[in-house]
Amino acid sequence: MATAITPETMIPEAIKAHPQLRGILDQYGLKGCGGEFGPAESMEFFAKTHGVDSARLLTELNAAVENPKLAPAVDYKPSLADSIYRRFFLGAIGVTFTAGALWGVILLWQIAFAGRFTALPINEINAHGHSQIYGWVGLVIMGYAYQAFPRFKHGALWRPSLAALSFVLMLMGIALRVVGEYFAVSIHQGTILLSPLWFGLGMLGSCLELMAALLFVLVMVKTYRTIGKPLETYDKWVFAAVGWFVVGIIGDAFLYYATATAPDRGALVSAVAAYQLPLRQVQLYGLATMMILGVSLRFMPPVFGFADPGEKLYRRMFWPLILGVAASSALFVVMFKTGEFLRVGLAYYAATLLIVVPCLWISLSFRPFGKVTGNDRSIKFIRASHFWFMLSMVMLALEPWYNRLTSQTFSHAYHGAMMHALTVGFISMSILGVGAKVVANLCGEDTARLSRLWLVFLLINTGTALRVGNQVLTDFVPASFNLLGLSGLLILAALLLWALHILIIMYRPRQAAHAMNIESVTIAPQARVGLVLQRWPHTLDVFVKHGFGLLKNPVFRNTLARNVTLQQACEFQKVDLLRLMDDLNEATRERSSAPAQAHSCASLDPGLTVAEAARRYPVTVPVFSELQLDACCGGADTIANAVEHHGLKLDEVMSRLNQAIAKAHS
């Protein structure tokens, strides 16, 4: 009797033993997650993270184990949607190590040497900021949304090709916008000079970004409508963030236009003073914060084991936060345009509290510093991110009081420190933590066996602490500027180590289908023809009887047949799948003990892979090791090819292998 699927059963083990189970798991959002055998997570964890009733899932899986015909007919075929996130994550990494974090470190050193935050041209500062907001944060959000949200809804991404197009448009837009903004304006003898060519390229970049954002909205809306499931509370936060995404891009283009076309320095300063802060509030509180908090409701309790704040709290905090972002942004502009710094300023401050209170309340409700049920390596990043998030919210609430106490209208030092507690401490820290978890799962890696990322964690937190603390201190101790450059280098080093870790996970060779335990092969629609024949060689007669005469060729059996499922083969040859499976099951039942006896004294086939031969005949392992044939392609090459690669004689090697087999059974 087949082993039952339990809550503790790991998905890869289940799919390797019973390939037909993929059809059921795909219905609940598995799809391409984790590759051919799925992610290294238990059935209980899968049910929890995908919002599936665990008891119902186990009942369906065990029924399909007993009768494979009950499982939906599906074959694993990697598709664009399975790894759509990769191009976005790679793009985000590429941007942050060019115009993003790397350029930011260079700018930070320039500020440190100058000893003032206003030392650099605003177009350089804004070009860098734009690349970080849309190139780092924006691309990660898009990639994660395309990859995860359809699976959360147990459905498929609508038009993955359009999602891929949105990536191309966004990346091109960011490149044109950043380069255009950098070169659009220059100052000669105190006169601001505008280059129409570079300005036009920058505006073209903004248009491409807007097109990408609108495509993003279209694909997400159509995906949800196609799946047809009702919106949950976290979905509303996600779509609100997506709406702020579009608003932010439009506002960013307006700020670019206003600063680039300013006729003189006074007009430039006025445009920056009136519009820059409101725009950042839309981008950082509207887009980034609402997206992270929305995902957290769906992700943090089931995946990491944090406390569940509950949907009721999220529903209560939704409109106050929306109103806070919208009202504070609008009132800040009104305050500067009218000069009513007292009356409108008080209203603006009240609006900022509508941001602070919901954010702090929700963050505390996760109990990020309390006991959690999980032990994942990403948990420390999530905890640290909420520490910096709470600190940034407290700093936002205290900002006017700080300015008053230090007799300043506006403190670049304090405001910049607050923003970096949010952007690096909360937003980037969240990306690092969730990204490390998600990418590992999508690539089928067990995070318990991966690096704990302690060096990354220590570097980014030390860098953030130096940045936030010393930036505030520059208001009192000018020598504190000296440590700002170092803080940037520490953060950059953390991002680099994290990026290398992620890239290694994405692109290192995966376990191939032929590496699975041959004893786990069953007769099911998704079973590979070659593996069925490997486990039950006598079933060749059954295949030939049903019209698969090509399988008589051993080369064909060990190449193409290993990558074709029973279902695919029957569809191609117009053969009745159920009748073939019935005949195969009958043949395997009649000779259930035959395989071990049949090949105990057989001559070894040089067309077998080294790994296959070693599994079928363990006594050959010492011979393979002595000749170093097991090191060739990890045992994935055929014996004949491995012998040729090592310059050995096939007859002599086969003789030694067959002698070892014969001796073991003599």
C-alpha positions in Angstrom: 0.0 0.0 0.0 1.3 3.5 -0.9 2.5 5.7 1.9 -0.1 8.2 3.0 0.4 12.0 2.4 0.5 13.7 5.8 0.8 17.3 6.9 4.5 16.8 7.4 5.1 15.3 3.9 7.4 17.4 1.9 6.1 18.5 -1.6 9.2 17.3 -3.5 9.0 13.9 -1.9 5.3 13.6 -2.7 5.7 14.7 -6.4 8.7 12.4 -7.0 6.8 9.5 -5.6 3.4 10.4 -7.1 3.8 12.8 -10.1 0.0 12.9 -10.5 -0.3 15.0 -7.3 1.1 18.0 -9.2 -2.3 18.4 -10.8 -4.0 18.9 -7.5 -1.3 21.1 -6.1 -1.4 23.3 -9.2 -5.1 23.9 -8.6 -4.2 25.5 -5.4 -1.4 27.7 -6.8 1.7 25.6 -7.0 2.2 26.1 -10.7 5.9 26.5 -11.5 6.9 27.3 -7.9 10.0 25.3 -7.0 10.6 23.8 -10.4 9.6 20.3 -11.5 9.3 18.9 -8.0 8.0 22.0 -6.2 9.4 24.0 -3.2 11.0 22.4 -0.2 8.0 22.9 2.1 5.5 20.6 3.8 1.9 20.1 2.8 0.8 21.9 6.0 3.0 24.9 5.2 1.7 24.9 1.6 -1.9 24.8 2.7 -1.4 27.6 5.2 0.4 29.9 2.8 -2.0 29.3 -0.1 -5.1 29.6 2.0 -6.3 26.0 1.5 -8.1 23.9 4.0 -5.4 21.4 5.1 -7.8 18.5 5.7 -9.5 18.8 2.3 -6.1 19.0 0.5 -4.8 15.9 2.2 -8.0 14.0 1.4 -7.7 14.9 -2.3 -4.0 14.0 -2.4 -4.4 10.7 -0.7 -7.3 9.8 -3.0 -5.1 10.5 -6.0 -2.3 8.4 -4.5 -4.7 5.4 -4.3 -6.2 6.1 -7.7 -4.0 8.3 -10.0 -6.9 8.7 -12.4 -8.6 11.0 -9.9 -5.9 13.6 -10.3 -6.3 16.3 -13.0 -4.3 15.5 -16.1 -1.4 17.9 -16.1 2.2 17.8 -17.1 4.9 20.1 -15.8 6.0 22.5 -18.5 8.0 25.5 -17.4 6.3 28.6 -18.7 7.0 32.4 -18.8 4.7 32.9 -15.9 6.6 30.4 -13.7 9.6 32.6 -13.5 8.3 36.0 -14.5 9.7 37.5 -11.3 13.3 36.8 -12.3 13.7 39.5 -15.0 12.2 42.0 -12.6 14.5 41.0 -9.7 17.5 41.0 -12.0 16.5 44.4 -13.4 16.2 45.7 -9.9 19.6 44.4 -8.9 21.1 45.9 -12.1 19.6 49.3 -11.4 20.6 49.4 -7.8 24.2 48.6 -8.6 24.4 51.4 -11.3 22.2 54.4 -10.8 20.8 53.3 -7.4 22.8 52.3 -4.4 26.2 52.5 -6.0 25.6 56.1 -7.3 24.1 56.9 -4.0 27.3 56.0 -2.2 29.3 58.3 -4.6 26.8 61.2 -3.9 27.1 60.5 -0.2 30.9 60.8 -0.2 30.5 64.1 -2.2 28.1 65.4 0.5 30.5 64.3 3.2 33.4 66.1 1.7 31.4 69.2 1.1 29.9 69.1 4.6 26.4 70.1 3.6 23.4 68.3 2.1 22.6 71.0 -0.4 26.0 70.7 -2.1 24.9 68.7 -5.1 22.6 69.7 -8.0 19.0 68.7 -7.5 18.9 66.9 -10.8 21.6 64.5 -9.7 19.8 63.8 -6.4 16.5 63.3 -8.0 17.9 61.1 -10.8 19.4 58.8 -8.2 16.2 58.9 -6.1 14.1 58.0 -9.1 16.2 55.0 -9.9 15.9 53.7 -6.4 12.1 54.2 -6.1 11.2 52.8 -9.5 14.2 50.7 -10.4 14.7 49.0 -7.1 11.4 49.2 -5.3 9.1 49.4 -8.3 10.6 46.5 -10.3 10.6 44.2 -7.2 7.0 45.1 -6.5 6.0 44.3 -10.1 7.9 41.1 -10.2 6.5 39.9 -6.9 3.0 40.9 -7.8 3.0 39.0 -11.1 4.5 35.9 -9.5 2.7 35.7 -6.2 -0.8 37.2 -6.3 -2.2 34.8 -9.0 -1.0 31.9 -6.9 -2.6 33.4 -3.8 -5.8 33.2 -5.7 -5.2 29.7 -7.0 -5.2 31.0 -10.6 -2.9 31.9 -13.4 -1.4 35.2 -14.6 -3.3 36.8 -17.4 -1.2 37.4 -20.5 2.3 36.8 -19.2 3.7 38.3 -22.4 2.2 41.7 -21.5 3.7 41.4 -18.1 7.1 40.8 -19.7 6.5 43.8 -22.0 5.8 46.0 -18.9 9.3 45.0 -17.7 10.9 46.1 -20.9 9.0 49.4 -20.9 9.8 50.1 -17.3 13.5 49.4 -17.6 13.8 51.5 -20.8 11.8 54.2 -19.1 14.0 54.3 -16.0 17.2 54.4 -18.1 16.0 57.2 -20.3 14.6 59.2 -17.4 17.7 58.9 -15.2 20.1 59.7 -17.9 17.9 62.5 -19.3 17.4 64.1 -15.9 21.1 64.0 -15.2 22.1 65.7 -18.4 19.0 67.9 -19.0 20.2 70.8 -16.8 23.5 72.4 -16.3 24.6 75.7 -14.7 27.0 78.0 -16.4 28.1 81.2 -14.6 25.0 81.1 -12.4 22.7 80.6 -15.3 20.5 77.5 -15.6 20.8 75.9 -19.1 18.3 73.4 -20.4 19.2 70.8 -23.1 16.1 70.1 -25.1 17.5 66.7 -26.3 18.2 65.3 -22.9 15.1 66.9 -21.4 13.0 65.2 -24.2 14.6 61.9 -23.6 13.8 62.2 -19.9 10.2 62.9 -20.6 10.1 60.0 -23.0 11.4 57.8 -20.2 8.6 59.0 -18.0 6.0 58.2 -20.7 7.4 54.7 -21.0 7.3 54.2 -17.2 3.6 55.3 -17.3 2.8 52.9 -20.1 4.5 50.1 -18.0 2.6 51.0 -14.9 -0.7 51.1 -16.8 0.1 47.7 -18.3 0.8 46.5 -14.8 -2.6 47.7 -13.7 -4.3 46.0 -16.7 -2.6 42.6 -16.2 -3.3 42.6 -12.5 -7.0 43.6 -12.9 -7.6 41.1 -15.7 -5.8 38.4 -13.7 -8.1 38.9 -10.7 -11.2 39.1 -12.9 -10.3 36.0 -14.8 -9.7 34.0 -11.6 -13.0 35.3 -10.4 -12.5 35.1 -6.6 -13.7 37.9 -4.4 -11.3 40.5 -3.2 -9.8 40.0 0.3 -8.8 42.8 2.6 -5.1 42.5 1.7 -6.1 42.8 -2.0 -7.5 46.3 -1.4 -4.2 47.4 0.0 -2.4 46.0 -2.9 -4.6 47.7 -5.5 -4.4 51.0 -3.5 -0.6 50.8 -3.7 -0.9 50.0 -7.5 -3.0 53.1 -7.8 -0.4 55.2 -6.0 2.2 53.7 -8.4 0.5 55.4 -11.3 -0.1 58.6 -9.4 3.5 58.7 -8.4 4.9 58.3 -11.9 2.7 61.1 -13.1 3.7 63.3 -10.2 7.4 62.5 -10.8 7.1 63.5 -14.4 5.5 66.8 -13.3 8.3 67.5 -10.8 10.9 66.7 -13.4 9.3 69.2 -15.8 9.0 71.9 -13.1 12.6 71.6 -12.0 14.1 71.2 -15.5 12.3 74.2 -17.0 12.7 76.5 -14.0 14.0 79.8 -15.4 16.2 80.7 -12.5 17.5 79.3 -9.1 14.7 80.9 -7.2 12.0 79.2 -9.3 14.0 75.9 -9.0 14.1 76.1 -5.2 10.5 77.0 -5.1 9.5 74.0 -7.2 11.6 71.6 -5.1 10.2 73.0 -1.8 6.6 72.8 -2.9 6.5 69.5 -4.8 9.3 67.2 -3.8 8.2 66.2 -0.3 4.5 65.5 -1.3 5.7 63.4 -4.2 7.9 61.3 -1.9 5.0 60.8 0.5 2.9 59.4 -2.4 5.8 57.1 -3.5 7.0 55.9 -0.1 3.8 55.9 2.0 1.3 55.3 -0.8 3.1 52.9 -3.0 5.8 51.2 -1.0 4.3 51.2 2.5 0.8 50.2 1.5 2.1 47.4 -0.7 4.4 46.0 2.0 1.7 46.2 4.7 -0.9 44.6 2.4 1.5 41.7 1.5 2.4 41.4 5.2 -1.2 40.6 6.1 -1.2 37.7 3.6 2.4 36.6 4.2 3.8 37.3 7.6 1.5 35.2 9.9 1.4 32.0 7.8 4.9 32.1 6.4 7.0 33.5 9.3 4.6 32.8 12.2 4.1 36.4 13.4 0.9 37.4 15.1 -2.1 38.0 12.8 -3.4 41.6 13.1 -6.7 40.5 11.7 -8.6 41.8 8.7 -10.8 44.0 10.9 -7.9 46.2 11.9 -6.8 46.5 8.3 -10.2 47.5 7.2 -10.4 50.2 9.9 -6.9 51.6 9.0 -7.3 51.5 5.2 -9.2 54.8 4.6 -7.4 56.8 7.3 -4.1 55.9 5.7 -5.4 56.7 2.2 -6.7 60.0 3.4 -3.5 60.7 5.3 -1.3 60.2 2.2 -3.6 62.2 -0.1 -4.4 65.1 2.3 -0.8 65.5 3.5 0.5 65.7 0.0 -2.1 68.2 -1.1 -2.0 70.4 2.0 1.8 70.6 1.9 1.5 72.2 -1.6 -1.2 74.5 -0.5 0.8 75.5 2.6 3.8 76.6 0.4 1.7 78.2 -2.3 -0.4 80.3 0.1 2.2 80.9 2.8 -0.3 79.9 5.4 2.2 78.0 7.5 0.2 78.1 10.7 -3.4 77.2 9.8 -2.6 75.0 6.8 0.5 73.7 8.5 -1.6 72.4 11.4 -4.0 70.7 9.0 -0.9 69.2 7.3 0.4 67.9 10.6 -2.9 66.3 11.4 -2.9 64.6 8.0 0.6 63.2 8.7 -0.7 61.7 11.9 -3.2 59.8 9.8 -0.2 58.2 8.3 1.6 57.6 11.5 -1.2 56.1 13.6 -2.4 53.4 11.2 1.2 52.4 10.3 2.3 52.1 14.0 -0.9 50.3 15.0 -0.6 47.7 12.2 3.2 47.2 12.8 2.7 46.7 16.5 -0.2 44.3 15.9 2.2 41.8 14.2 4.1 41.7 17.5 7.3 41.7 15.5 9.5 41.4 18.6 7.5 38.7 20.2 7.7 34.9 19.9 7.0 33.5 16.5 6.2 30.0 15.4 8.7 29.9 12.5 12.5 29.9 12.5 13.2 31.0 9.0 16.4 33.0 8.4 14.3 35.9 7.0 12.6 36.5 10.3 15.4 38.7 11.7 15.2 40.9 8.6 11.4 41.4 9.1 11.9 42.2 12.8 14.6 44.7 12.0 12.5 46.3 9.2 9.7 46.9 11.7 12.0 48.5 14.2 13.2 51.0 11.5 9.6 51.4 10.4 8.4 52.4 13.8 11.4 54.7 14.3 10.6 56.4 11.0 7.0 56.9 12.0 7.9 58.4 15.4 10.4 60.7 13.6 7.6 61.8 11.2 5.4 62.6 14.1 8.1 64.6 15.9 9.5 66.4 12.9 7.8 69.8 13.4 8.8 69.7 17.1 12.4 69.0 16.2 12.4 71.8 13.7 11.0 74.2 16.3 13.5 73.1 19.0 16.5 73.5 16.6 15.1 76.9 15.3 14.9 75.6 11.7 12.1 75.9 9.1 13.2 72.6 7.6 16.1 70.3 8.6 17.6 68.4 5.7 19.5 66.3 8.2 16.5 65.2 10.3 14.2 64.7 7.3 16.8 62.8 5.3 17.5 60.5 8.3 13.8 59.8 8.7 13.5 59.0 5.0 16.4 56.6 5.1 15.1 54.8 8.2 12.0 54.2 6.0 13.7 53.5 2.6 16.7 51.5 3.7 15.6 50.3 7.2 12.0 49.3 6.3 11.6 49.0 2.6 14.9 47.6 1.5 15.1 45.4 4.6 11.7 44.0 3.8 12.8 43.3 0.2 15.9 41.5 1.5 14.0 39.3 3.9 11.0 38.4 1.8 13.2 38.2 -1.4 15.5 35.6 0.3 12.5 33.5 1.3 10.5 33.8 -2.0 13.4 33.2 -4.4 14.5 30.1 -2.4 11.0 28.7 -2.5 10.5 29.4 -6.2 13.8 27.7 -7.0 13.0 24.6 -4.9 15.6 25.3 -2.2 15.3 24.4 1.5 16.1 27.7 3.3 17.3 25.7 6.3 20.2 24.5 4.3 21.2 27.9 2.9 23.3 30.7 4.4 21.7 32.4 7.4 22.7 35.7 5.8 24.0 37.1 9.2 26.7 39.2 7.5 24.2 40.8 5.2 22.0 41.5 8.2 24.8 43.0 10.3 26.1 45.1 7.5 22.8 46.7 6.4 21.7 47.4 10.0 25.1 48.9 11.0 25.0 51.0 7.8 21.5 52.2 8.4 22.2 53.0 12.1 25.3 55.1 11.1 23.3 56.8 8.4 20.3 57.7 10.5 22.2 58.6 13.6 25.0 60.6 12.1 22.7 62.4 9.6 20.8 63.9 12.6 24.0 64.6 14.4 25.2 66.8 11.5 22.8 69.5 12.8 25.0 69.7 15.9 28.4 68.1 15.1 29.6 68.9 11.6 32.3 66.2 12.0 29.5 63.6 11.8 29.5 64.1 8.0 32.7 62.1 7.9 30.8 58.8 8.7 28.1 59.2 6.1 30.2 57.8 3.3 31.1 54.8 5.4 27.4 54.1 6.1 26.8 54.0 2.4 29.6 51.5 1.8 28.3 49.2 4.5 24.8 49.2 3.0 26.2 48.7 -0.5 28.2 45.7 0.7 25.1 44.2 2.3 23.1 44.6 -0.9 26.0 43.1 -3.0 26.3 40.0 -0.8 22.5 39.5 -0.8 22.3 39.9 -4.6 25.1 37.4 -5.1 23.3 34.9 -2.9 20.1 35.4 -4.8 21.8 35.0 -8.2 23.5 31.8 -7.1 20.1 30.3 -6.0 18.5 31.3 -9.2 21.1 29.9 -11.6 22.8 27.0 -10.0 22.0 23.6 -11.6 18.8 22.0 -10.4 18.2 18.4 -9.6 17.2 16.8 -12.9 14.3 14.4 -13.3 16.6 11.4 -13.8 18.1 12.0 -10.3 14.9 10.8 -8.6 14.6 7.5 -6.8 13.6 5.0 -9.4 11.5 3.1 -6.8 9.2 6.1 -6.5 8.1 5.9 -10.1 4.4 5.0 -10.5 2.0 4.5 -13.4 0.4 7.9 -13.8 -0.3 10.4 -16.6 2.7 12.5 -15.6 5.1 9.6 -15.3 8.1 9.7 -17.7 8.0 6.9 -20.2 11.8 6.3 -19.9 11.5 6.1 -16.1 8.6 3.6 -16.3 10.8 1.4 -18.6 13.7 1.8 -16.3 11.8 0.5 -13.3 9.8 -2.1 -15.2 11.9 -3.1 -18.3 9.4 -5.9 -19.2 6.7 -3.2 -19.9 8.5 -2.5 -23.2 6.2 -5.2 -24.7 3.1 -3.2 -23.5 4.4 0.0 -25.1 5.2 -1.7 -28.4 1.7 -3.3 -28.4 0.2 0.1 -28.1 2.2 1.4 -31.1 5.4 2.8 -29.5 7.8 0.7 -31.6 10.5 3.4 -31.4 11.1 2.4 -27.7 12.9 -0.7 -28.9 15.8 1.6 -29.6 17.9 1.9 -26.4 19.2 5.3 -27.4 15.6 6.6 -27.8 14.7 5.1 -24.4 17.5 6.9 -22.7 17.1 10.2 -24.3 13.7 11.5 -25.6 11.6 9.0 -23.7 13.0 10.3 -20.5 11.5 13.7 -21.1 8.1 12.6 -22.4 5.2 11.7 -20.1 2.6 8.9 -20.7 0.0 11.6 -21.3 2.2 13.4 -23.9 3.1 10.2 -25.7 -0.5 9.1 -25.9 -1.6 12.5 -27.2 1.1 12.4 -29.9 0.4 8.8 -31.0 -3.4 9.2 -30.6 -3.4 6.3 -28.1 -6.0 5.7 -25.3 -4.2 6.9 -22.2 -6.5 5.0 -19.7 -6.2 1.7 -21.6 -2.4 2.0 -21.8 -2.3 2.7 -18.0 -4.5 -0.2 -17.3 -2.2 -2.6 -19.3 0.9 -1.2 -17.7 -0.6 -1.5 -14.2 -1.6 -5.1 -15.0 1.9 -5.9 -16.2 3.6 -4.4 -13.2 1.3 -6.2 -10.8 2.0 -9.6 -12.4 5.7 -9.1 -12.1 6.0 -6.8 -9.1 9.2 -8.6 -7.9 10.6 -9.1 -11.4 12.7 -5.9 -11.7 15.1 -6.8 -9.0 15.5 -10.4 -10.2 15.6 -9.4 -13.9 18.6 -7.1 -13.8 20.5 -8.8 -11.0 22.4 -10.9 -13.6 21.9 -8.7 -16.6 24.6 -7.1 -18.6 25.0 -3.4 -17.9 23.8 -1.1 -20.7 26.4 1.6 -21.5 23.5 3.8 -22.5 22.4 4.2 -18.9 23.6 7.2 -17.0 26.2 6.8 -14.3 23.7 7.8 -11.7 21.1 5.3 -12.9 23.6 2.4 -13.0 24.8 3.2 -9.5 21.2 3.2 -8.2 20.3 0.0 -9.9 23.6 -1.7 -9.1 25.1 -0.2 -5.9 28.1 -2.6 -6.2 29.3 -0.5 -9.2 29.8 2.6 -7.0 33.4 1.8 -6.0 34.3 1.2 -9.7 32.8 4.5 -10.8 34.5 6.3 -7.9 37.9 4.8 -8.6 37.7 5.8 -12.3 36.2 9.2 -11.3 33.2 8.6 -13.7 30.8 9.7 -11.0 32.2 13.3 -11.2 31.3 13.6 -14.8 28.3 16.0 -15.0 27.3 14.8 -11.5 26.5 11.3 -12.8 24.0 12.7 -15.3 26.0 11.6 -18.4 25.8 8.1 -19.9 28.4 5.6 -19.1 29.6 5.6 -22.7 30.0 9.4 -22.8 31.7 9.5 -19.4 34.2 6.9 -20.4 34.9 8.8 -23.6 35.4 12.1 -21.7 38.0 10.4 -19.5 39.9 8.8 -22.3 39.1 5.2 -21.1 38.3 2.1 -23.1 34.6 1.3 -23.0 35.1 -2.5 -23.2 37.4 -2.5 -20.2 35.2 -0.3 -18.1 32.1 -2.3 -18.9 33.9 -5.6 -18.1 34.9 -4.3 -14.6 31.3 -3.1 -14.0 29.7 -6.3 -15.1 32.2 -8.3 -13.0 31.3 -6.4 -9.9 27.6 -7.0 -10.6 28.2 -10.8 -11.2 30.4 -11.1 -8.1 27.7 -9.5 -5.9 25.1 -12.0 -7.1 27.2 -15.1 -7.3 
